[in-house]
Amino acid sequence: MRVRLVVTFVLVALLSAVTATALAYRDARTAVLQRTQNTAVDDLRERVAAVAAGFDLPPDQRSLSRFAAEVSEGLGARIVVARHQDLTAVSDAYADTEGRITAELRAAVRAGDGTRFQRVEWRGEPYLVVGTPVTYADGDRRTSGLEVFAITDLRAERDDTEALLDSVREGIVPVVAVAALLALLAAGTVLRPVRKLGRATRELAAGDLGSRVAVRGHDELADLARTFNETAGALQSSDAELRAQEAKARRFVADVSHELRTPLAAMAMVATVLEEDADQLPPDAARAARTVGAETARLSRLVEDLMEISRFDAGAARLNASETDLADTVRASLALRGWTDRVTLDLPEGVRAVVDRRRVDVIVANLVGNALRHGAPPVTVTLAVVRAGGGDVPGVGEGGERVVLEVADRGPGLPPEARERVFDRFYKADEARTRTTATATATGPAATATGPAAPDGGSAPDGGPGPGGGPGPGAGLDGGQGSGLGMAIALENARLHGGTIEVEAQRPGGGAAFTLLLPLRRTDGEGEE
């Protein structure tokens, strides 16, 4: 903006100076020439009238030459040419007048219409030629046939006007310099508050809601600064209110979850006893006992997931990281839940990274459980290391690499609207993707896929497989068996490692794919933590 303002000022000043110069030159040149023309015309008339009074017609060559010389004596340095029919006399015998008196001017003078003048260029120099016919003094003013021409040199007038033009042209430089200086001062006056406002806006966008700008004056920029301060103040108040409400909500969820653990533990023990004796109960009572057990287990998982989410929201989740063989971790997670026979594995050996084994187990359990519950076989789990420049390199790589764990299925895939919301809390996928019923028929309490997390973010025991060796409820997108928080918890755990989870809602061959991306960090030799 500073450059644009300066350029605009300079262009306006330059245009004004050039326009003023052109107008001044035109007016000065016109005035000088007009004065010279009027003087030449008047002088010639007066001198011809004075000399012609004693001149006899028709003249001979000698008398005509004497007439031209007498007229020239009263006109200074002007050359006088007298013509009468075929006779011509010049006051300066050495002057060449043929090129300076044009045929048009001769014809106009011969017509007897009064004094005529014409500016001409001869040999690159300007001249003024004035011609007048000599008339008889009787009443009809008849022409006598005598014509007189005076040639005036205009080089002095030309030099004067060019000198004036040079002076004005030289004045353009300081005018443009002053305009540029004024433009810089004006730009500084205008842009200084704009820069301050821009800096405050960037600070506000970066999260500094206390950013303000000083208000000076009563112009439009001052009004803009006041509006910005009012907006920032309102935004800061709203943010503080939202943060307070969010903190209250987190505390409420954490407190409720904590308070529910004890009665739920008692309910789980009672439900376990009822399920163990369900075979000895009437059919309706047995079915009710199993339903109570399943729902109690589901409520327990929901409470544990809520507590885990609250730890993420409060920033209290911490990694208990150590160097781990990722292939062994994935196999152990699948074996714990009884999914090994239902999943096709492509796990190269030797892929080791510094991760929190429990949290990786949570991620794997949710991704694989989601694929088993909502997808269709075959469900594949692929582990690889990808260099920053591309290309799969199994095993340990150099710096700039990342671990890629892909879980894919051949089911109907995710609907378009589900892709953007798949990691939202309590989001349930469309029923078209759900292949299992929402009714729990477990014979024993099913474990959560996320597993109870220790308050300090350390390891906690994982649960066992779900009913019949199927996926443990709570594995992610489910038709009613999970907590609805599994995928959100999986993503938070990935982010805690500095990674993320990407989703491919619909693959060309059918099905969906979830990809865990983690930075490859090691504690040995290269890439040491």
C-alpha positions in Angstrom: 0.0 0.0 0.0 2.9 2.4 0.8 4.3 1.9 -2.8 0.8 2.4 -4.3 0.3 5.6 -2.3 3.7 7.0 -3.3 3.3 6.1 -6.9 -0.2 7.7 -7.0 1.1 10.9 -5.4 4.1 11.1 -7.8 1.9 10.4 -10.8 -0.6 13.0 -9.8 2.1 15.5 -9.1 3.9 14.7 -12.4 0.7 14.9 -14.4 -0.2 18.2 -12.8 3.3 19.6 -13.4 3.3 18.5 -17.0 -0.1 19.9 -17.6 0.8 23.2 -16.0 4.0 23.3 -18.0 2.2 22.6 -21.3 -0.4 25.3 -20.5 2.2 27.8 -19.4 4.3 27.2 -22.5 1.3 27.5 -24.8 0.1 30.7 -23.2 3.5 32.3 -23.0 4.3 31.4 -26.6 0.9 32.7 -27.8 1.4 36.0 -25.9 4.9 36.5 -27.2 4.0 35.8 -30.8 0.8 37.8 -30.6 2.7 40.8 -29.3 5.3 40.5 -32.0 2.7 40.0 -34.7 0.7 43.1 -33.5 3.8 45.2 -33.3 5.0 44.1 -36.8 1.6 44.8 -38.4 1.2 48.2 -36.8 4.8 49.3 -37.5 4.5 48.3 -41.2 1.2 50.1 -41.7 2.4 53.3 -40.1 5.7 53.3 -42.0 4.2 52.5 -45.3 1.6 55.2 -44.8 4.3 57.7 -44.0 6.6 56.8 -47.0 3.9 56.2 -49.6 2.5 59.8 -49.2 5.4 61.2 -51.3 5.9 58.2 -53.7 5.0 58.6 -57.3 3.4 55.9 -59.4 4.2 54.1 -61.5 7.7 53.7 -60.1 10.9 52.6 -61.8 13.4 50.2 -60.3 15.4 52.9 -58.7 12.5 54.7 -57.0 11.1 51.3 -55.9 14.4 50.4 -54.3 14.5 53.8 -52.6 11.0 53.2 -51.3 11.9 49.8 -49.8 15.0 51.3 -48.1 13.0 54.2 -46.6 10.3 51.8 -45.3 13.0 49.5 -43.8 14.7 52.4 -42.0 11.8 52.9 -39.7 11.3 49.1 -39.0 14.6 48.3 -37.5 16.2 45.0 -38.5 13.2 43.9 -40.6 13.8 43.2 -44.3 11.3 45.0 -46.6 10.3 43.8 -50.0 8.4 46.2 -52.3 6.6 44.9 -55.5 4.9 46.7 -58.3 3.7 44.6 -61.2 7.0 43.0 -62.5 9.3 45.2 -60.4 10.7 44.0 -57.1 13.0 45.8 -54.6 14.6 44.5 -51.4 15.9 46.7 -48.6 18.8 44.2 -48.1 20.3 43.4 -51.5 21.9 40.2 -50.1 18.8 38.7 -48.5 17.1 35.7 -50.1 13.4 36.4 -49.8 11.9 34.0 -52.3 11.6 31.2 -49.8 10.2 33.3 -47.0 7.3 35.0 -48.9 4.9 32.3 -49.8 2.5 32.3 -52.8 -0.5 32.2 -50.6 0.5 35.4 -48.8 1.2 37.2 -52.1 -2.2 36.2 -53.4 -3.9 37.4 -50.2 -2.1 40.8 -50.4 -2.7 41.2 -54.1 -6.4 40.7 -53.5 -6.4 43.9 -51.5 -8.1 42.5 -48.4 -5.9 44.5 -46.0 -2.8 43.6 -44.1 -2.0 39.9 -43.9 0.7 38.0 -42.0 2.1 34.4 -41.9 4.6 32.5 -39.8 7.0 30.4 -41.9 10.0 28.1 -41.4 12.9 28.9 -43.6 16.1 26.8 -43.4 15.0 25.6 -39.9 14.4 29.1 -38.5 11.1 30.8 -37.7 10.1 34.1 -39.4 7.0 36.4 -39.4 6.1 37.8 -42.8 3.6 40.8 -42.9 2.2 42.0 -46.2 0.0 45.0 -47.0 -1.2 46.6 -50.3 -0.8 50.3 -50.8 -4.1 52.0 -51.7 -5.1 55.4 -53.0 -6.3 57.9 -50.5 -9.5 58.7 -52.5 -12.8 57.5 -51.3 -13.0 54.1 -53.0 -9.7 53.0 -51.5 -8.5 51.4 -54.7 -5.3 49.4 -54.7 -2.4 51.0 -56.4 -0.7 47.8 -57.4 2.1 48.5 -54.9 2.7 45.7 -52.4 5.0 45.9 -49.4 6.2 42.9 -47.3 8.2 43.0 -44.0 10.2 39.9 -42.9 10.7 39.7 -39.1 13.1 37.2 -37.5 11.4 35.2 -34.7 14.5 33.5 -33.3 14.6 35.7 -30.3 11.0 35.0 -29.4 11.6 31.3 -30.0 14.6 31.3 -27.6 12.6 33.2 -25.0 9.8 30.6 -25.0 12.2 27.7 -25.0 14.0 29.2 -22.1 10.7 29.5 -20.3 9.9 25.9 -21.1 13.3 24.7 -19.8 12.8 26.6 -16.6 9.4 25.1 -16.0 10.7 21.6 -17.0 13.5 21.9 -14.5 10.9 22.7 -11.8 9.2 19.4 -12.4 12.0 17.5 -10.6 11.7 19.3 -7.3 7.9 19.1 -7.6 8.0 15.3 -8.0 10.5 15.0 -5.2 8.3 17.1 -2.8 5.3 15.0 -3.9 7.2 11.8 -3.1 8.2 13.1 0.3 4.6 14.2 1.1 3.4 10.8 -0.1 5.8 9.0 2.3 4.6 11.2 5.1 1.0 10.7 4.2 1.5 6.9 3.8 3.2 6.8 7.2 0.3 8.6 8.8 -2.3 6.3 7.1 -0.4 3.0 7.2 1.0 3.2 10.8 -2.4 2.6 12.4 -3.2 0.1 9.7 0.0 -1.8 10.5 -0.8 -1.7 14.2 -4.3 -3.0 13.4 -3.0 -5.8 11.2 -0.5 -6.8 13.9 -3.3 -6.9 16.5 -5.5 -8.9 14.2 -2.7 -11.5 13.7 -2.2 -11.7 17.4 -6.0 -12.1 17.8 -6.0 -14.9 15.2 -3.1 -16.6 17.0 -5.1 -16.8 20.2 -4.1 -13.6 22.0 -7.6 -12.4 22.8 -6.2 -9.6 24.9 -4.7 -7.8 21.9 -5.9 -4.2 21.5 -4.9 -1.2 19.4 -4.6 2.4 20.6 -7.3 4.8 19.4 -6.1 8.2 18.3 -8.2 10.9 16.7 -11.7 10.9 15.3 -11.2 9.8 11.7 -12.3 6.6 10.0 -9.2 4.7 11.1 -9.9 5.6 14.7 -13.5 4.3 14.3 -12.1 1.1 12.8 -9.7 0.7 15.8 -12.6 1.3 18.2 -14.7 -1.3 16.4 -11.8 -3.8 16.5 -11.3 -3.3 20.2 -15.0 -3.7 20.8 -15.0 -6.9 18.7 -11.9 -8.3 20.5 -13.5 -7.5 23.9 -16.7 -9.3 23.0 -14.8 -12.2 21.6 -12.6 -12.4 24.8 -15.7 -12.3 27.0 -17.4 -15.0 24.9 -14.2 -17.1 24.9 -13.9 -16.8 28.7 -17.5 -17.8 29.1 -17.2 -20.7 26.8 -14.0 -21.9 28.5 -15.7 -21.7 31.9 -18.7 -23.6 30.6 -16.4 -26.2 29.0 -14.4 -26.6 32.1 -17.6 -27.1 34.1 -18.9 -29.6 31.6 -15.6 -31.5 31.8 -15.6 -31.5 35.6 -19.3 -32.6 35.5 -18.5 -35.5 33.2 -15.5 -36.5 35.2 -17.3 -36.3 38.5 -20.3 -38.2 37.2 -18.1 -40.9 35.7 -16.1 -41.2 38.9 -19.2 -41.4 41.1 -20.7 -44.1 38.8 -17.8 -46.4 39.0 -18.5 -47.7 42.5 -22.2 -48.5 42.0 -21.4 -49.9 38.5 -18.8 -52.2 40.0 -21.4 -53.5 42.4 -23.9 -53.9 39.6 -21.4 -55.7 37.5 -20.7 -58.2 40.3 -24.4 -58.8 40.7 -24.9 -59.2 36.9 -22.0 -61.7 36.8 -23.7 -63.8 39.5 -27.0 -63.7 37.7 -25.4 -64.6 34.4 -23.6 -67.5 36.0 -26.9 -68.9 37.3 -28.8 -67.9 34.1 -29.1 -71.6 33.0 -30.9 -72.5 36.2 -33.5 -69.7 35.7 -36.7 -69.7 33.7 -36.1 -68.6 30.0 -37.5 -65.1 30.5 -35.5 -64.6 33.7 -32.4 -66.0 32.0 -32.8 -63.7 29.1 -33.3 -60.7 31.4 -30.2 -61.6 33.4 -28.1 -61.8 30.3 -29.5 -58.5 29.1 -28.8 -56.8 32.4 -25.2 -58.2 32.3 -24.6 -56.9 28.8 -26.1 -53.5 29.4 -24.2 -53.2 32.7 -21.0 -54.0 30.9 -21.8 -51.5 28.2 -22.5 -48.8 30.8 -19.2 -49.6 32.5 -17.4 -49.1 29.1 -19.2 -45.8 28.6 -18.1 -44.5 32.0 -14.5 -45.6 31.3 -14.6 -44.0 27.9 -16.0 -40.8 29.3 -13.3 -40.6 31.9 -10.7 -41.2 29.2 -12.1 -38.5 27.0 -12.2 -36.1 29.9 -8.5 -36.7 30.5 -7.8 -35.8 26.9 -9.9 -32.6 27.1 -8.2 -31.6 30.3 -4.8 -32.2 28.8 -4.0 -34.7 31.5 -3.4 -37.7 29.1 0.3 -38.7 29.1 2.3 -41.2 27.1 4.0 -44.0 28.9 6.3 -44.6 25.9 9.0 -47.2 25.3 10.5 -48.9 22.3 8.0 -51.5 21.1 7.8 -54.0 18.3 4.7 -52.8 16.5 4.0 -56.2 14.8 4.0 -58.0 18.2 1.7 -55.3 19.6 -0.8 -55.7 16.8 -0.8 -59.5 17.1 -1.2 -59.3 20.9 -4.1 -56.9 20.6 -5.9 -59.2 18.1 -5.2 -62.3 20.1 -6.5 -60.7 23.3 -9.8 -60.2 21.7 -10.0 -63.4 19.8 -9.8 -61.8 16.3 -6.6 -63.4 15.0 -8.5 -65.9 12.8 -10.8 -63.3 11.4 -8.1 -60.9 10.2 -5.6 -61.2 7.4 -2.2 -59.8 8.6 0.7 -58.3 6.7 3.1 -57.4 9.5 6.8 -57.2 8.6 9.2 -58.0 11.4 11.5 -55.5 12.9 9.3 -52.4 12.9 10.1 -50.8 16.2 9.2 -47.4 17.5 8.8 -45.5 20.7 5.1 -45.7 21.5 2.7 -46.2 24.4 1.9 -49.9 23.9 -1.5 -49.6 25.7 -2.6 -46.6 23.6 -1.6 -48.4 20.4 -3.6 -51.4 21.6 -6.6 -49.1 22.0 -6.2 -47.7 18.5 -5.8 -51.2 16.9 -8.8 -52.5 18.9 -11.1 -49.7 17.8 -10.0 -49.8 14.1 -10.2 -53.6 13.7 -13.3 -53.9 15.8 -15.0 -51.2 13.6 -14.0 -53.1 10.5 -15.3 -56.5 11.8 -18.5 -55.0 13.1 -19.5 -52.8 10.1 -17.4 -54.1 7.2 -17.2 -57.4 5.4 -14.4 -60.0 5.1 -11.7 -60.1 4.4 -10.4 -57.6 6.9 -6.8 -56.9 6.4 -4.2 -55.2 8.7 -1.1 -53.9 6.9 2.0 -52.5 8.7 4.7 -50.6 6.8 7.3 -47.8 7.1 7.0 -45.0 4.6 9.8 -42.6 3.8 9.0 -38.9 3.6 9.7 -39.1 -0.2 7.4 -42.1 -0.7 7.9 -45.8 -1.0 7.3 -48.6 1.4 10.3 -49.8 3.3 9.6 -52.6 5.8 11.8 -52.5 8.9 13.6 -49.7 10.5 14.2 -46.6 8.3 16.1 -43.4 8.6 14.9 -40.1 9.9 11.8 -38.5 8.3 10.0 -41.8 8.1 6.6 -42.7 9.6 4.7 -45.9 10.5 1.6 -46.7 8.5 -0.9 -49.1 9.9 -3.9 -49.7 7.6 -7.1 -51.5 8.5 -9.3 -52.2 5.5 -12.4 -54.2 4.8 -14.6 -55.2 1.9 -18.0 -54.0 3.3 -20.3 -51.3 1.9 -18.0 -48.5 2.9 -19.0 -45.3 4.7 -21.7 -43.0 3.3 -20.3 -39.6 2.2 -21.7 -37.7 5.2 -20.1 -40.2 7.6 -16.6 -39.5 6.4 -16.5 -36.1 7.9 -18.1 -37.2 11.2 -16.6 -40.6 11.7 -14.4 -39.3 14.5 -17.1 -37.3 16.2 -18.1 -38.3 19.7 -21.2 -40.4 20.0 -21.6 -40.5 16.3 -23.3 -43.7 15.0 -22.7 -44.9 11.4 -25.6 -45.5 9.1 -27.4 -48.8 9.8 -26.7 -49.9 6.3 -23.1 -50.5 7.3 -24.0 -52.4 10.4 -24.0 -56.1 9.9 -24.6 -57.3 13.5 -27.6 -56.8 15.7 -27.7 -54.3 18.5 -29.0 -56.8 21.0 -26.4 -58.1 23.5 -26.5 -61.8 24.0 -23.3 -62.2 25.9 -22.9 -64.9 28.4 -20.4 -62.9 30.4 -19.3 -59.3 30.7 -17.5 -58.1 27.6 -14.4 -56.0 27.9 -14.0 -52.5 26.5 -11.8 -52.1 23.5 -10.3 -49.0 25.0 -9.6 -50.6 28.3 -9.7 -48.8 31.6 -7.1 -46.1 31.6 -5.1 -45.3 34.6 -5.6 -41.8 36.0 -2.1 -40.8 35.2 -2.3 -41.9 31.7 -0.2 -45.0 32.3 -1.0 -48.6 31.4 -4.1 -50.3 32.5 -5.3 -53.8 31.9 -7.1 -54.6 28.7 -10.3 -56.5 28.4 -10.9 -59.8 26.8 -12.8 -60.8 23.6 -16.4 -60.1 23.1 -19.1 -62.7 23.0 -18.3 -65.8 21.0 -14.8 -64.5 20.2 -16.3 -61.7 18.2 -15.3 -58.1 18.5 -15.5 -56.5 21.9 -18.3 -54.0 22.1 -17.2 -50.5 22.1 -14.8 -51.0 19.2 -16.0 -47.9 17.4 -18.8 -47.3 14.9 -21.4 -49.8 16.0 -25.1 -50.4 15.9 -25.7 -49.8 19.5 -23.3 -52.0 21.4 -20.4 -49.5 21.7 -20.1 -46.3 23.6 -19.9 -44.2 20.5 -16.5 -42.8 21.7 -14.2 -45.5 20.4 -13.1 -43.7 17.2 -12.8 -40.4 19.0 -10.5 -42.0 21.6 -8.5 -43.7 18.9 -7.8 -40.4 17.1 -6.9 -38.7 20.4 -4.4 -41.4 21.1 -2.9 -41.1 17.7 -2.6 -37.3 18.1 -0.9 -37.9 21.5 1.8 -39.8 19.6 2.2 -36.9 17.1 0.3 -38.8 14.4 -3.2 -39.0 13.0 -5.8 -41.4 11.5 -7.0 -41.0 7.9 -10.1 -42.5 6.5 -10.9 -43.7 2.9 -14.6 -43.9 2.9 -15.0 -45.9 -0.3 -12.2 -47.9 -1.9 -12.3 -48.8 -5.6 -12.7 -52.5 -4.7 -15.3 -51.8 -2.1 -15.1 -51.3 1.6 -13.5 -48.6 3.8 -9.9 -48.2 5.1 -8.6 -46.5 8.2 -4.9 -45.6 8.2 -2.9 -44.9 11.4 0.1 -42.6 10.7 2.7 -42.3 13.4 6.2 -40.7 13.3 8.9 -43.4 13.5 10.8 -42.6 16.6 13.6 -44.8 18.0 16.0 -44.9 20.9 18.9 -46.7 19.2 21.7 -45.2 17.1 20.0 -43.2 14.4 17.0 -41.0 15.2 17.7 -41.2 18.9 14.9 -39.8 21.2 
